[in-house]
Amino acid sequence: MTQFERLIKIMGQLRAPDGCPWDKKQTHETLKPYLIEESYEVLDAIDSGDDTELTDELGDVLLQVVFHAQLASETGRFTVDDVARAISDKLERRHPHVFGDVQADDAATVVKNWEAIKAQEKENKGSKPSSHLNGVARHLPALLRAEKIQKKAARVGFDWDKLEDVTAKAREEVAEFADTLESSETLTRVEEELGDLLFSLVNVARFVGVCPEEALTKTNQKFISRFEYIEEKLAEQGLTPDEATLEQMDGFWEEAKGLLSSGDS
């Protein structure tokens, strides 16, 4: 028995009538949060550089796949073999430059061919022509989803020509957002302008090859590290942030910037 077969067997036992009460009550819907959570924990493990942790977290993601397949198999919809077959068939079909006689010498050509094959697959299924933006998951984090939407639009030529134009648009959105705040507009209007501003900044990030989701993630961690430094320094004085003045916290913040950051910001 392979380890994968062992995992499938364990999952079946957990779902059996005399199995685990918690596992038996789960559905595709109740498992949704866990799939998202486990995926993000894989990202944390990658950032940590710890192979043992990464192995463990990838196992948790694999469990989610096997769990969903087990649920479906119990009602005769599909099995984990069907899942594996579907992705194997897709990989071979969408890599004709590896498994066929199509030429693709760079990544850009591979992506272009992938999208064309994907569109042909939908046509073969009898699906009506759909938007080029279909397929961008609704549950992605907003920054990441914005980036994927922009990339899909860019693949069909709907994109800026120069970085200067992209940054000019971002500056325009900053000005419009500031004007909205100063004119006492409704919260709905403020939200709309803020969304436009964020979308324009994602465009700038995409143009220079920076992942906006990753950039904000790193800034979040930088803020946490600096704030923890403030807490540590205040604790040395017998204080908590609630008891300290803003001036005291700002002073320690500046210290943290010099000690903990690779750059000034």
Order of alpha helices (4+ residues) and beta strands (2+ residues): alpha-alpha-alpha-alpha-alpha-alpha-alpha-alpha-alpha-alpha-alpha-alpha
